[in-house]
Each structure stands twice: as structure tokens, then as C-alpha cells.
């Protein structure tokens, strides 16, 4: 099974910078034999960079998609991103849904995220659906109940025969340099795996996210049910992103 390396560029990179990244990344990746046989790469540029990434990646082995979509396909929703445009016009096959910054800063709630996941699936795209607990919730021993509630609500009504990717990102580990311990990651990934199986999902991968870097990637990838990463800071430069991939 390939490991997944998903780059969350957040509100960074101009279209030109996104283009340069892809060109350089392809050049570097192809120097490594079998790179795309062992690594599935997904890029999440900000909306203005999606077309640039699409023009270089559509039809190649590099997946891509928007960092957020609205749960309606089109209409009077000023300022939102259309998943249908991303899918049909830009050939995006993935969408990042429910990142903790969307949940916290933009107050996105489970019911909306569920509608987004359903729309993504109806367009034959794959969600990278983010869940994770805050520090306060972890300290109150609420990690698993919080993750399960987010999973139950977010994935309700989805076709369990269709692929879904879940990204476990402890909120306290995102952009902080604090990585969850291997034991913490192992416990939560095992629990998510069991939960998804119990809910009847047949095709899923579970990513870890939160301060992943080249020097912690190899040990995290050995944890059972860690199928890859969602990477923020370390995905912005080709060299650091590639080094995370090469830890595989
Ligand atoms: P980070 O971000 O790798 O910079 O911690 C991860 C994310 O926000 O998805």
C-alpha cells in the first residue's frame, strides 16, 4: 500500500510559486526510482493557485484539490469555492474538509462538514477529512470521544464502499513543533481504524498531521495504521516535503 503525503499550503504561495514548486518537485521525485509506486502525493494549494497546480498535475500521478469547498455546487454563495468547478473544470480529485483552522477560525460545524463530505463523494472526489482534539480536550481525557464524535457526524450517510481519507491532527500539534508521541498516535489511529471498520467503511486511509518533519517522519510511518501525513509547514519547500516523502 502506498503511503500518502498530502501538502496543506494554507494561505501561502502565489500561482507562480505553486507552479515552480510542482515543476521542481516532479524533477526531484523522478530522480528516485519507484517514487510514485510507493508514495501518493496530494497538493492542497489555496484557491487562486488551484488552476496553476491543475495545469501541471491533471492526468499525472500527483493529486490535488481545494483546501475548502462549499456544500452547494453553485448559486448565491458569495466568496465560497465550488467543488463542482474544482472537480469538473480543474480535474481535482481530492478536497480537504474540516481542517481545525476551518473549524476554529471559520466556525465550521460537524453538520456542514458532513454536507461537504457528501457533496465531495457525489462528485467522485475523495475527502481528506480532518479530525482532532484540542489540548484542553486531551487533558480532560476526551481525545477518543471527541474524535469519534467528529467522525460519526462528518461521515454520516457516506457510501462505505467508496474511499475516504481521515487525517488525525491533534490541534495542539499543528504548527507548534509539538508532535504527538508515537504512543499517542498509535492509540488514536488504532481507535479510528476500528471505528471506521465497525461503521462498515471498506476503503480508507488514516493520515497523521501536526508538525511532521523529515526527522520525525520515519518513526511515525512505522506506527500501525499511519498511512501517511497531512503536512503544513514542511510542505512549503520542495526539499523539506520531498525529505518527508523519502522517509517512507
Ligand atoms: P503543520 O500543519 O505540519 O505545520 O503542523 C499541519 C496542518 O495544519 O495540516
Boltz pocket constraint, residues with backbone or C-beta under 6 A from the ligand:
constraints:
  - pocket:
      binder: B
      contacts: [[A, 8], [A, 169], [A, 173], [A, 174], [A, 175], [A, 176], [A, 177], [A, 209], [A, 210], [A, 211], [A, 212], [A, 230], [A, 231], [A, 232], [A, 233], [A, 234]]
      max_distance: 6.0
